[in-house]
Amino acid sequence: MASTQSEPLESRVEAESRRVRERLERREFGAALAAAQALLAIAPDHRDALYLVAVAERYCGRFADALRTLATLEERHPDFGRLYQERGHCYRALGEPAAALAAYGRAVAANASLVASWRAVAELSRAAGLGADARAAEAEVARLARLPAAVVAASGMIAEGDLQAAERVLRRFLQTNATQVDAMRLLAQIGVKLEVLDDAEFLLESALAFEPANVAVRYEYTSVLALRHKHAMALAEAEKLLAIDPANRAFRIVHANACVGLGRQQDALDTFRALLGDSAQQADLYLSIGHAEKTLGRQAEAIQAYRLAADARPAFGDAYWSLANLKTYRFESPEIEQMRRHEAAESTGPVDRYHLCFALGKALEDRAEYEESFRFYERGNALKKRECKYSADALERTLRQQFEVCSASFLRERAGSGDPDPAPIFVVGLPRAGSTLIEQILASHSRVEGTAELAEIPQIVQRLAGRETKDGPPRYPTVLRELGPDDWRALGERYLTETRVYRTGAAFFIDKMPNNFRHLGLISLILPNAKIIDARREPMACCFSNFKQLFAAGQEFTYGLEDIARYYRLYVELMDHWDAVLPGRILRVRHEALVEDLEGEVRRLLAFCGLDFEPACLEFHRKERSVRTASSEQVRRPINREGIDQWRHYEPWLGPLAAALGDLAPGRAQQGEIRR
């Protein structure tokens, strides 16, 4: 039955693609080409439509046309391995073995499951006298032949971005082959791509149980542990890898990254610098060096490293954004023009492009060119939001359950059940609200040490929640009703045990994960003597500062003005709830008050934490310590009013933000109409 115009485009493309392939299998090449061209007319940029046209053109002997179609396909879908395989077939048919070999090489680099390309590489390499390359390709052909067909097929699907189909194939295969490690690895890779990291960790841990000597599985397991902020476990696994192959670059890098996570910046720097000889990775290594130098407070060295990263890869957006993210760096005119050129170039990928947009927004802001600055911030946010999976509705549903579950009576009846250790000081709030400044002030006290934005509370929450279905009701926080006194104490002990690796022995330590404001009911129950500080900043300033910030990971609510405002309103509402049900447990520190009366607010802060006043807390900028957040350079300077009213420069374009904040926006009733 022919497809109808009323069908969704993707369904029509799938149905017509199937018909084209059937004609090719029947060797009806002319009819297949006509059908493929008709398909391309309704879906001009579709990957499969372009690919099938090129295949049909080759079978019809129209090699020049096929190569032109493949060039278009490469412009639209440069990561599609089969296009390079098809290009190799064309060049081979034209009697151009060198060009064919290069094309097949790109094919297997993009999709290692392409057996036909590996065979071609083996044959062409042997004919060219490249014996080692031929033997390596033959080994890959043999390896793929040993794998189950389902695993090879799923590997190709993953390489081509068809994750859902690959997951279906693998789960069906594992139902009858539960210990097949390659299938488990591939399913874990899908988990990483979809950010279902708990599943990926479990799969790889299970695969290691079946094959403890499998180095590839151990490496991927180590990488997933790092992504889950389980840095101590990642370091232990990385050391096992280095014991096997001390010179392996990938193993050394994953070890260095684990050191970064544990605050061992100098160890990581030594490794990154030792690896700089490989020009293929120089840009990424210089970027990592810059991040480590920045964390250690060595700004000049960080700037030099970021510039070298940009030199090594001229359109490297993250290098320019890292310079901008120092907050104190000022771009020269030639740098700005270079960034403009790279941002406008068609060859620039989306990740580099949105990094460049945020960097240009900051560069132009520093020049008081606010309208164009806003346009770049706006463009960068729009590009970044496309890759985010943030659902404001889903988050709000979960947070509103805190009101229902963590009532005053619920918390009162269970008070005092957790671990009584008073050491933790939680600093919560929104990002860009001044939490790093509060942390730096407290960490300047002789009895307090700063750590980082620790992931242990979110990990406890994730363990309590278990694996939730997309459309099912969330298990957390309702699961809290099922826990008893022993559970609360055990969870508190777990938190203290897992965070010990970040501490060096001070009586108190700071956990400044901002999003922990969502879990203050849980925190109050598992750590009843912990201190909780709410870092609060004026709504317009806080929200717009988030809009200007490109975060390394998470905080996906920040890439739209309306989303940011909705999140801020929900935060305020939830904090009002915690104030009501946890009276006296939370100290609110307003950033503007801290700037206006530093000593008064510092004394209030220390008194709340049960600490004697120490003058060093007023000279927080002199404290030498690792700071990993976007405010790292700002807290190394004396207190200033620099960021208080910066948002007002952009007021003409912040109408949607003010409208979404409603009564939280300053002077809302007097503002009148604001231009978009």
N, C-alpha and C positions, 0 to 999 in steps of 0.2 A: 504493500500500500504506500502510495506517495505521501511525503510529508506535506503538511498544510501550513499556510501562512500564520495560522493562529498558534502553532506550536512555539514554545520558548526557543530562542535562537540556539542555545547549547544543545537542546534535544534535536533540532533540525540538523545541526552540524554533525552530531554523532551518527544520526541515521544516514545522512548522505555520505559521510566518510565510509561507513560500512559498505555502502553500495559501490563506491569507487574501488575499495579494496577487493570486493568480489569480482568486479570487471577485470582488475589487474590479474587476479588469480586465474581467470578464464582466458587471459592473454588478449582481451578485447581492449587493446591499448588506446586506440582512437576514441572509443566510447568512454573509457575511463578518464582520458584527458578532458573531454568535453564536460563530463559530469563534475570533475574536479574544478574546472574553470567556472562552472555554474555555481558551485559551492563557494568559491572564492568571491564571486559577485555579491553573495549575500553576507559574507563574513570576511571582508578584505584583509583584516589583520590577524585572522585566526591562525594559530600555529599549524594545526593539522591540515587546514585547507591549503596553505602555502606549501607544506611539505608534500602533500599528495599531488599537487600540480607539478612540482619538480620531479617527483618519481615518474609520473605519467609522461612528462616531457622526455625524460631520459629513455624510457622504454620505447618512445616514438622516434628515438634517434636525434632529438632536438637538444643537443648537449649545451649549446650556447644559451638557449632559452632557459634550460634547467639551471645553469649556473647563475643566470640573472635572477631567477626566482629564489634561489638559495641565498643570494646576496641580500635580497629583501627580507627573507626569513631571518637571516643573521642580525639585521638591523632591529627587527622586532623582538626576536627571541634568541639572544646570543648564547644562552646556556643550554640549548637543545642539542644534545649529542647526536641525534640521528641526522641532523642537517649536515654535519661534517662528514658522517659516514656516506651520505648520499653524494656529497661533493667529491669524496674519494672515489666512489663508483664512477662518477662522470669523468674525472681526470684519468682514471685507469682505462676507461673506454676510449679516451682521446689519445692514449699512448703517452701520458705524462706521469711517469712513475714517481718522480720526486715530489710533485705537487700532490699526487694521490697519497703518498706516504705521510706528508705533513697533515693532510686533511684527516686521515685515519687516526693519526696521533692525537689530534684535537678531539676526535670523536670519543676515544676511550678515556681521555682525560675528563671529559664531561660525563660520560656514562660508561663505567667500567664493565657493564654487563653485555656490551655489544660484541658478541662472539665473531660475527662476520668481520668486524673491523680488526679484531685481534688477529684473525687468520690472515687478513690482508697485510697487516703490519709484519707478521712473520714472513710471508712470502716475499714481499717487496724488500724487506730488510736483508733477507738472505741473498736475493738477487743483486742487491747493492753492495754486498760484501760486509754487511753489518751483522756479523755472527752473534755478538752478545745481545743485540736488540732482538734478533730473530728468536734466540733461545728464550729470552724473557717473555716475548709475546706467545710463544708456544706453551710456556709454562702457565700463562694466564688462560689459554684455551683449555689446557688440561685441567686447571683448577675449576673453571666454570663447568666443565663436563662432569666433574665429580659432585657438583652441587645438585640438589633436587631442582627440578624445573620450576617449581613454585618459588623457590628462593631466588633463582636467576631472574624470573619474570618480575618479582616484587622489587628486586634491586633496580631494574630498569625503570619501573614505575616511579620509584623514589627519585632517581636521577632526573626524570622528566617532570617532577612536581606533582604527580598524581598520587598523593599520600593516602587518600581515603581508599582508593582501589588497592593500593599496596597493603594497607592495614587489613582489609578484608581477606586478601589472599593469604597473608601470613597467619592471621588468627585461625583461619580455616585449616591451614596446614599444621599448625601447632596442636590442634585438637587431637590429631593422630600421631604427631611426632613431637611430643612435649619436651624432649631434651635436645632438640636440634639447635645447636648454638648459633649457627649463622642466621637462622630465622629469628632467634631471640635478639641478636645484635641489630638486625634490620628493624625489628619492631621498636627497639630502644631508640634507634636513630629517628624514627618517626616521632616517638615521644619527645625527643629533644626539639625537633622542628616545630612541634605543636605546643611546646612548653609544658608538657605533662611529665615533669621531671621525676616525680615520685615513681611513676610507672617505669621510666627509663632506668632509674637506679635499681629497682627491684629486679627487672629483667637481666641487667648486666651482672648484678650480684648473684643471681641464680645461675647464669651462664658460667660464671667463674667457679661456682660450686661443682658444675659438671666438668669443666676443663680448666683447672687451676693454672696450667702452664700456657694458656692462650694469651699471648702478649697483647694482641689487638684488642681483645675484650677488656683486659686490665687497663689499657690506656684509655679506652672509651669510658670505663667505669670511673677512672680518676677524673676525667674531664667533667663527667656529670656531677660527681661529688663537689667539684669546684663551683659549678653552676648553682648548686644547692647551698653554697656557702658552708659546706662541711670541710673547712680548710685543713683541720688536723687530720682527718681521715684521708683527704686528698694527698696531703704531704706524705703520709705513711705509704700509700699506694705508689706515689711517684718515686719514693726511695726504693721500692721493690723493682720498679721498672729500670731505674738507673743501675741497680745491682746487676741486672741482666745485660744492659748495654749502656755503659757510662757516657759514650760519645753521641748517643742518639739525640738529635736536635729537638725533636718533638717531646721527648721525655724530659730534657733539660728545661724546656719552656714551661711544661705543665708543672714541673717542680718549682720553678721560679714564681709562677703565678700563685701557687699554694703559699709560698713564702710571703708574697704580697698580702694575701688574705689574712695571714697571721701577724702582719705588722713587721715582718723581717725584710724591710725595704732594701737594706744594703746587700743582703744575700742575693736578692732578686736582681739588683743592679749589676752585681758582679757577673751573674750568668748572662744577662742581656748583653752586656758589653763584650763578653767573651764570644758571643755568637754573631757579632756584627759582620764577620767576614763574608757571609752569604748575602750577596746583593739582592737576591730575590725576596728576602725578608727584611731588608734594611728599614723600610718605612715603618713596618709594624714594630720592629725592635726599638727604633728611635722613639716611637710613640710611647711604648711601655717604659722606656728610660725616662722620658719626660714626665709621665705620671708618677713614677717613683720619686723623682727629684722634687716634684711639686709637693708630694705628700710629706717629704722631709723638710720642706720649707726653703729649698735651694732654688729660688726663682730663676736666677740667671742661667743656671744649668738646665732647668726645665725649658726655658725659652730656646736655648741653643738646640736642645734635642728635638723640640717640636719643629723648629725651622729645618733641621736636617731631615726630618720625616717628610716635610713638604717638598724639599729638594729631591728626595729619593723617589717620590711619587707625586708629580706636580698637581694633580687634581684630588689629592688626598684630603677630603673635607674634614675628617676628624682631626688632622694636624692643625688646620686653621681654627677649628672650633676650640681645640684645646688651648690655643693661644688666647682666644677670646674669653674662654672660661676661667682664665686666671683673674679676670675682672680688673686687673691693673695694667694689662698690656694695651698699648695703643698702636694700631696699624698705620703704617706709612701709606701714602697715596699709591705707590707702585704695587704694594701688596693688595690693596683694595681693588685696583684695576685687574690684577691677576685673578683674584677671587671672582670678580664679575665675569671674566672670560670663561673660567672653568664652570661656573654655575650655569651660564647660558649655553654651553656647548652641548650638542646633541649626544655626544659620546659619554657624557658624565652620567653615571648610574644614580639611581634614586637615593641611596644612602649617602654618597658623597654630596649629592645636590642639597639634601636638607641640612647636612652639617654646614655646608657653605652658606646656606641661607641664614642660619642662626648666627654664624660668624659675621656675615655682612650686616645683619641687624645690629649686632653689638658695635661693630666698627663705625657704622653711620650714626648710631646713638651717641658715641663718644664725640662725634663731629657736630652734634646738634642738628643733624639732618633727619628730623623725627618722622616725617611722613614716609620717606623712602625706607627708613629703618623699620617702621611698622609693617610696611608691605613685605619686606623680607622675612620678618618674624612670622607674619601671617602665612606666607607661602611655605616656610619651613614647617610650621605646625600642621598645615594641611597635608603636606607630603608625608610627614611622620605619622599622622593619624591614620593614613591609609593602611599602614602595616600593623596597627594596634588592634587588639581584640577587646578593648574596654567596653563594658556594658554598664552604663550608669544605673539602669533599672535593676540589674542583678545585684550590684553592690548595695544599692539602697535597700532592697528587700532583706539582704543579709544583716545590714547594720540596724535596721529597724527591729529586728528580732532581739537585739540587745536590750531594747527598752522593755520588751515583754519578759524575757528570761531573767535578766539581771535586775530584778526589782529590789527595792530597799529590803523587803522581808527576806528574799532569797539570799542576798549577800549577808544580811545580819545573822541569819540562822547558821551560816557556814563560816562566819568570821573566825580567824585564829587557827584554822585547820592546817594551813600550809607550813612551809619552812620558815622559821622565825628569823633567819639571818637578815640583818638590816643593811647589808652591804650594797644592794643595787639601788641606783638612782636612775629612774626612767625620765627622759626628756622627750615629750611627745608634742604633736601638733601637725601643722602642714609643713612641707618642704619650703624653704626660703622664708621662714617665719622668725629666724633668729636663734634656732636651736643650737647651731654650731657655736655662736657667741656664748650662750649659756654654758655649753659644755666646756669651752675654753676657760671661762671664768672659774668654774668649779674645778677643772683639772689643774688649775694653778694653785690650788690648796694643797698643803702638804699631806693631807690624809685622803685625797681623792685622786683617782687616775681615770683619764679618758680612755675609751677603747675605740668603738666605732659604731656604725649602725648595725647592731648585731641581729642576726637572723633567727636566733633561738626561739623567741616568742612566736613569730610566724610559723616556724617549723613545728612547735608544739600544737598550734592551732591546726595545722595541716594534718598532723597525726590524729588529732581528735576528730577532725572532719571526715577522714578517710577519703575514698574515691567517690566523688559526687557525680551523678549524672547531670547532663546539661539541662534537662527540663524538670528534674526532680527537686523536691524541697531541700534546702541546705541542712546538713546534719549539725553543723556548728552555727550558732551557740546552743541549740536545744540539747545537744549531747551533755552539756554541763549539768543538767538535771539528773543525769545518771551517775554522777561521780560522788564518792564519799570522802570522809576525812583522810583516809590513807592515800587516796588518789591525789588529793590536793597537795599533801606533803611530798609525795613521790614526784609530782610534776615540778614543784619548787626545787627539790633536790636535783632533779635532772637539769633544770635551767642553770643552777649554780655550778654543777659539774661540767656542763658543756661550755660554759663561758669562762671557765678557769684558765683555759689556754690563752686567753687574751689579757690576763691579769699578771701583775708582777709583785703583788703583795700588799698594796695599800688597803686601808680599812674599808674604803668605799670605792665603787666603780660606777661609771656612767654607761648606760645603754641608751643611745639617742636615735633609735629607729623611730622616725616620725609617725608612721602608720600604726604604732602600738596604741594610739588613742582609741582604736577600734576595740581593743581587748583589755581595757582597764578593769572590767569585772573579773576576768580570768586572772590578771596580774594581782589584784587585791586578794584573791583567794589562795593562790599558790605562794605568794610572797607578802604576807600581811604587814610586814614592817618595812617594806621598800618605800622609798620616797618617789612621788610622781609630780613632775613639773610640766605644766602646759605652756609651751612657747606660743604666744599669740601676737599676731601682727595685724595692723589695720587692713581691712578686707581688700580694698582696691589695690593697695601696694603689694600685698601678699599674692593675690591672684595674678596680677600682671607680671610680677617677678617670676612666677611659675610659667607663665606663657612665654617668657623670654628664655627659659632654661631648657636645654636639651639634655635630658637625663641619660646616663649610661644604660640604665635598665629600670623597668618598672615605672611607677607614677604616670600611668597612661591616661589618667584623667586630666592631665595638664595640657593636652594638645587641642583644646578648643575652649574659647572664652566661656561659653554657656556651661560646658562640663565642669570647668574649674569653679565657677560660681555655685553650681549645684552642690559640688563636693564641699565647698567652704560652708555653705549653709547647713549641710548635713553634719559636718564636723562640729559646728557651733551648737547645734541642737543636741548632738550626742554628748558633748562636753557638759552642757547644762544638765543632762540626765545624770552623768557621773557625779557632778557637784551635789546633786540632790540625794543620790543613794549612797555616796561615799563622803559624807560630810567631814571636812578637815583633812582629807587624804591628798588633795591636789592643790598645789600652789600655781596660780596663774601669773606669769611674768609677761607683761606687755613690752614688746620691743621698743616702742616709742618712749615708754617710761624709763626703760633701761638707758636709753640714749640721753634723756633729759636729766636723770638723776642717778648716775652710775653708782656712787657709793651707797646711797639709800637703798637702791634695789639689790645691790650685792649683799648688804647686811641682812636684808629681808630673806634673800635666797639662802644664805648660809645658816641663818637662824632656823629656817624651816628644815634644813638638813641636819640640824643638831651640831653644827660646826662653829668653832670660834672664828671670829673675824681675823683674816690675815691680809695685810696690805698687798701681797703679791696678787691677790685676786683682782685688784684694781689695775694692775699692770699685766693683765692677761696676755697682751701682745708680746711680752718678753718670754713667755713660756715656750720652750723648745719641745715639740712633740709632733708626731705624725697626725696630719689632719687630711681626710680623704674626700671631704665634701666640696661642693662648688664654692663654699665660703672660705676655703682654706687660706687664701691670701688676705682676705678682708679681716679675719680675726688675728692676723699678725701685725695689724696696725692699731693705734689707739682708737678709742670710740669716736665716731663721727656721725653726722647727720646725713651723710651722702645719699643713702638710699631711701630716706623717709618719704619724700614727695616726688621721686623720679617719675612715677606713673603719670603725674599731671602734665608732663610734656606730651603725653599721648592721649590726653583726655578727649580730643576731638574724634578719636576713632574707637573709643571704648564704650560707646553707647550700649552694645549688647551685653557687656560685662556688668555695667551699672544696672541695667534693666533686670538681668538675671539675679543679681544680688538683692534687688528690691530694697527693703528697709535697712539692710546692712550697708548699703552704699552711703558714703558720707554726704550730707546735705542733699539727699535725693530729691526732696520736695522743692529745693531752691535751684536745682541745676538747670531746669528747663530742657529744651530739646538738645540732644547731643548728636553731632554729625557722625555718620558711620564712615 
